[in-house]
Amino acid sequence: MTTTDTEMSVLWAEEMSEEAARKPSPSRLSAADVLTLGNAVCGFLSIYFITTAVLVPYLTDGEGAGSVRHGAATAVMLILLASLFDLCDGLVARRFRSSDMGAELDNLSDLISFGLAPAYFVVVWGIVSDVSYLGLAVFGAVAVLLAGLLRLARFSVTAMQDGMFQGMPIPFAALTVVSVVLLELPFLITLVALAGVAWLMVSRVEYPKPTGRMAVATVVWAAFNIGCLVAWAAGVPRAEGLMVTGCALQVALAALLPVVATARRINTARHTRSA
């Protein structure tokens, strides 16, 4: 190696060291990462309340229906809060940047809050509703969990175009899953609806990304649902009707949003051709 080659190697090493020094440490959390961790905590606490306030009282017959209802409402509220954390961490990351591990943290947190928690909710629903259908409930839960896992993996390697998601976003799917269960429809109808949500997650059906006014509308919608769940858990008169209405609207949105997105894309294409 010549003297010039040695000098170039030293300069290159120094430049790499300076670049590494400027680059934020992978162990340093950004503001967006803290929100992402809040998402994961909400998912874990949702599983905790499903276990301690719904499953355990049912198995021991030691609590009243009011306590079980309060536990179920708390679990669903935590999933709603997790979805708000998930929305806000994306907004903060785009505004202030996130760390190098932000994307990985986001996927792992989403798997807990929007994959595992709703799947576990479905299993517990199968146990407390009709044990004879437990095997089918577990099948539905596994379908929801695997679809969510595949959805997250595909999202990591697919470029999003024109502000659209390919397949139902997993936070929206999780809220739809728990809404279907809370509607207390006949068992087999509920199971078919859960299978439909799982299929939508892995399909190529397009859903609009919540940005701008839609992001604000999403926050308002989540706050409305949280209020309905709080009133339902507290036993407020007619609160159950509000909760059922909120769940029905969530399911309706899951079916209608891709139709609206498709119609908007067709109209855009027509205007482009005419221009």
SVG drawing of the C-alpha trace seen along z (x, -y; Angstrom):
<svg xmlns="http://www.w3.org/2000/svg" viewBox="-81 -20 85 48">
<polyline fill="none" stroke="black" stroke-width="0.4" points="0.0,0.0 1.4,-3.4 1.6,-6.4 -1.3,-8.0 -3.5,-5.0 -2.7,-5.0 -3.6,-8.7 -6.9,-8.1 -7.8,-5.2 -7.1,-7.4 -9.2,-10.2 -12.0,-7.8 -12.0,-6.3 -12.1,-9.8 -15.1,-10.8 -16.9,-7.6 -16.2,-8.4 -17.5,-11.9 -20.6,-10.7 -21.2,-8.1 -20.7,-10.8 -23.3,-13.0 -25.8,-10.1 -28.1,-9.7 -27.4,-6.7 -29.7,-3.7 -30.3,-3.5 -31.5,-7.1 -35.3,-7.4 -37.0,-10.2 -40.3,-11.8 -42.0,-9.6 -40.4,-6.5 -41.9,-7.4 -45.3,-7.6 -44.7,-4.2 -43.8,-2.7 -47.1,-4.2 -48.9,-2.2 -47.2,1.0 -48.0,0.3 -51.7,-0.2 -51.7,3.1 -50.2,5.0 -52.6,3.4 -55.6,4.3 -54.5,7.9 -54.1,7.6 -57.7,6.2 -59.2,8.8 -57.6,11.5 -58.2,10.1 -61.5,8.4 -63.2,10.7 -61.7,14.1 -60.8,14.7 -64.2,13.6 -65.9,15.9 -63.8,18.9 -64.2,18.3 -67.7,16.9 -66.5,14.4 -67.6,11.1 -70.8,9.6 -71.7,8.7 -71.0,5.0 -67.4,5.6 -66.9,7.8 -68.5,5.0 -66.2,2.5 -63.2,4.7 -64.2,5.2 -64.8,1.5 -61.4,0.7 -59.7,3.2 -61.3,1.7 -60.5,-1.8 -56.9,-0.9 -56.8,0.4 -58.4,-2.9 -55.7,-4.8 -53.1,-2.7 -54.5,-3.7 -54.2,-7.4 -50.6,-6.8 -49.9,-5.1 -51.4,-8.0 -49.5,-10.6 -46.1,-8.9 -46.3,-9.0 -47.2,-12.7 -44.4,-13.5 -41.9,-11.3 -42.6,-13.2 -42.3,-16.5 -39.3,-16.0 -37.7,-12.8 -37.5,-9.5 -34.6,-7.3 -33.1,-4.5 -35.1,-1.9 -38.4,-3.9 -39.9,-1.7 -39.0,1.5 -40.5,0.3 -43.6,-0.8 -44.1,2.7 -43.5,4.5 -45.9,2.2 -48.6,2.6 -48.3,6.4 -48.9,6.2 -51.8,3.7 -53.5,4.5 -52.5,8.1 -52.2,9.9 -54.7,7.9 -57.7,8.2 -56.9,11.8 -56.9,12.6 -60.1,10.6 -61.7,12.9 -60.5,16.0 -61.9,14.8 -65.1,13.9 -65.3,17.6 -64.8,18.8 -67.4,16.6 -70.0,16.8 -70.3,20.5 -67.5,23.0 -68.8,25.4 -67.7,22.9 -64.3,22.3 -62.4,24.1 -64.0,21.8 -63.2,18.8 -59.6,19.8 -59.5,20.2 -60.9,16.7 -58.4,15.3 -55.5,17.0 -56.8,15.7 -56.8,12.1 -53.4,12.5 -51.7,14.0 -53.4,11.5 -52.1,8.6 -48.6,10.1 -48.6,10.4 -50.1,6.9 -47.2,5.4 -44.6,7.4 -46.0,6.3 -46.2,2.7 -42.5,2.7 -41.5,3.7 -44.1,2.0 -44.0,-1.6 -47.2,-3.5 -48.5,-5.5 -50.8,-8.5 -51.5,-8.5 -53.2,-5.1 -52.8,-1.9 -52.9,1.4 -55.1,3.5 -56.9,2.5 -54.5,0.8 -54.0,2.9 -55.1,0.3 -58.4,-0.1 -58.7,3.6 -58.2,4.1 -61.0,1.6 -63.2,3.3 -62.6,6.7 -63.5,5.6 -66.5,3.7 -67.8,6.9 -67.4,8.8 -69.1,6.1 -72.2,6.1 -73.0,9.6 -74.2,10.9 -74.9,14.6 -71.7,16.6 -71.3,17.7 -72.1,14.3 -69.4,12.8 -66.9,15.5 -67.6,14.7 -67.2,11.0 -63.8,11.6 -62.7,13.7 -63.7,10.8 -61.6,8.3 -58.6,10.7 -59.0,11.0 -59.2,7.2 -55.9,6.8 -54.0,8.9 -55.9,7.9 -55.0,5.2 -58.1,3.2 -57.1,-0.4 -57.8,-2.5 -57.1,-6.2 -54.2,-7.3 -55.5,-9.5 -53.7,-12.8 -54.9,-16.4 -58.7,-16.6 -59.0,-12.8 -56.4,-12.6 -58.5,-15.1 -61.7,-13.2 -59.9,-10.0 -59.0,-11.6 -62.6,-12.9 -64.0,-9.5 -61.7,-7.7 -62.7,-10.2 -66.4,-9.7 -65.9,-5.9 -64.0,-6.3 -66.8,-8.4 -69.4,-5.8 -67.3,-3.1 -66.9,-5.1 -70.6,-5.8 -71.4,-2.1 -69.0,-0.9 -70.5,-3.4 -74.0,-2.1 -75.3,-5.4 -78.9,-5.1 -79.0,-4.4 -75.2,-4.2 -75.4,-0.7 -77.3,-2.0 -74.6,-4.6 -71.9,-1.9 -73.7,0.4 -74.1,-2.6 -70.4,-3.4 -69.5,0.3 -72.0,0.5 -70.5,-2.7 -67.0,-1.3 -68.0,1.8 -69.8,-0.3 -66.7,-2.5 -64.5,0.6 -66.8,1.6 -67.4,-1.8 -63.9,-3.5 -62.4,-1.3 -65.5,-2.0 -65.0,-5.8 -61.2,-5.5 -61.8,-3.5 -64.4,-6.0 -62.0,-8.9 -59.2,-7.2 -61.6,-6.5 -62.7,-10.2 -59.1,-11.3 -58.2,-9.1 -61.1,-10.4 -60.1,-14.0 -56.5,-13.2 -57.6,-11.7 -60.0,-14.6 -57.2,-17.1"/>
</svg>
